[in-house]
């Protein structure tokens, strides 16, 4: 595991941009930085403050840069230790040279996640908040960001603390009777105990089940655009994204492969797939493309099934039947008639009429997709489990509590054992009962500098 008694340093900013950040943390952070920051009188009267200082090479006294230097004294820092952040010009040479000087004067190169690990072990944050910080850095959409920022602020920790207290209350009731050798305490009220146990079980179940719903937020909602050749699939997708991403042509069968486009719609990641037109063909390449179309349909959450106005009802129904054979049970389907700008009559009430040329009903299509997104994700709880590790701990805790329902009510020792096991699993989520190997695995997934 990480050494926490030495002083670490690394670059905390990415390439590009005007300003680079070098972060130093540990008991000798001020002493080491005073070797190359001048004037260095901050070492004599350290306090939480910032300075405009020069970065100087101690060997040659050559000035490397002028920088803003922020000093955070323990415990009022991100890591809980003395910490310094140097904001200098983001020249590769300045960054590299300053880092080299810090290392030469006693600091050690920080490993991925090591600053956040120090924040965790020094009680600045719990493990859930630490993992949420990593999720925050990796967030691609507004919804992912919203979940991560809430958990970084402690919302999930608070929810788990409430559940944990409920279990502790049940455990206290049980253990006091185990120790009651003189039988001076009345038996537990079975109805009250059962109701409390059921409430805890329901809370954990509701929370753990959000992990499956989160896959839509993490991986995106998959939307397949399918139909016959020349039904307007590629044109529709080009219109939705606002530029010519896909080649379109009046020649049927232009699209031979699945083309993927990712859009952020109302904070959710939406993955649109333009697919090869479905028809009978002898072309071996087109046949492979159609196979991929059906494979995409099988794995999609929303199907946009397009009908060309010139397509016969029989041709459309044949394609629809093949599509319906592949659609997964929980998927949603929107039937669309395209090229509505050339139609005089629009009398099919079960279809949405759209035109990629005039823009007719495209806003309605997006609203329908958004409404279906809400139905797909409507079981998402206020707090959401995003980590497989958290899910497994909740599942184990849930299973321990379920076992209590089959235990004779006066077997307090066995009931207490399962309550303790359930409690341990919850404490593992916030990091109280985890091995070093698991902790190292968690923090190794962080970027260097965080």
Helices and strands as residue ranges (DSSP letters): E 8-11, E 19-25, H 29-33, E 37-38, G 41-43, E 49-56, E 63-72, E 83-89, H 92-104, E 108-109, H 114-121, H 127-138, H 142-152, H 155-178, H 190-208, H 210-219, E 221-227, H 233-241, E 259-265, E 268-274, H 284-298, E 302-307, H 313-326, E 332-337, G 340-342, E 352-353, H 362-376, H 388-404, H 412-430, H 436-443
